[in-house]
């Protein structure tokens, strides 16, 4: 990623900030490293602390260790060096001289931990210069969490392939049960991994294939040594995510639920109906706000969905937020739909791609529905079909 200084300066002025101070030490702040292009293509070690200030107006400037003096040469602006600790502190004071309020990868009270990448000691060091530090959360989203037409198209193409793999997996289970041939979670997972390769998709890990009580654990993953059979008259949950391997490709991430028998228990259908209503409430809210030209923040969609679940009597069965940003990582750097695990005040806006995935979980089963929403020039739209009821594959 190359820093687009004029675009950053426009964003800083929009946000009422005097500058954005990028900082990293040995990979603690991958957001800053990506923004500054540190580590891309190799060629330089980055073992010491570095700072790069983009002011709201004027020329950027950097501060690097003397033995890594060339690490910011690819960026616009002048760079100063330091060696000892005293030189670091005086160099930092000179770097931010004249700046009153700047942004760093920090979140007050760690409300958005995905943004809180700068350690407390470094914040103290910066604040000792007399500078007020604000969160860069919305800046990060603008430059590392919103997607152009090519990124959006890569997401939609990946989504089509995920739906096809999902259908293949359910058909495999259905066929084996009809034939009376044993099948287990790990076997289905590995078949899906093969189909990922056939479709040209990559993923950070193999898919989630969870039968019955294992579906009550949202992050269960079968392994060669830990898995269970998939039997008749059981709930089966598939959670799968993937993208194309090319740089700039965006993940798709879906969850569907089936029952391996003809008669689905009402306890399961009732729970699933509640999360469908919750999912659709979140989608309706973001679409209504967008149509009205009004701002919408991640925590608001989470609240809207969770309230539906609470009103249905399943509040105690909620274990996670309503959704997350999608990017080149399955959990991207845009706004998450979260007022449960965190409090995400970042705005959703054109270019956002995110999941909506409410779920409820019990000791003997769990249900989740997961769709993706793309906010393009036409507004927020759902990618692919939305599951409206548990499907029977028995």
Secondary structure, DSSP 8 states (H G I E B T S, - for coil): ----HHHHHHHHHHHT-SEEEEEESTTS-HHHHHHHTTTTT--S---S-EEEEEESSS--EEEEEGGGTTTTTTSSSEEEEE-SHHHHHHHHHHHTTT-SEEEES--GGGTTTTT--S-HHHHHHHHTTT-EEEE-HHHHHHHHS---HHHHHHHHHHHHHHHHHHHHHHHHHHHHHHHT---BHHHHHHHHHHHHHHHTEE-SS--EEEEGGGGGSTT----SSS--B--TT-EEEEEEEEEESSTT---EEEEEEEESSSS--HHHHHHHHHHHHHHHHHHHHHHHHHHHT--EEHHHHHHHHHHHHHHTT-GGG--S-SB-B-SSSSS-SS--B-SSSS----EE-TT-EEEE--EEE-SS-EEE-BEEEEEETTEEEEES----S-EE--
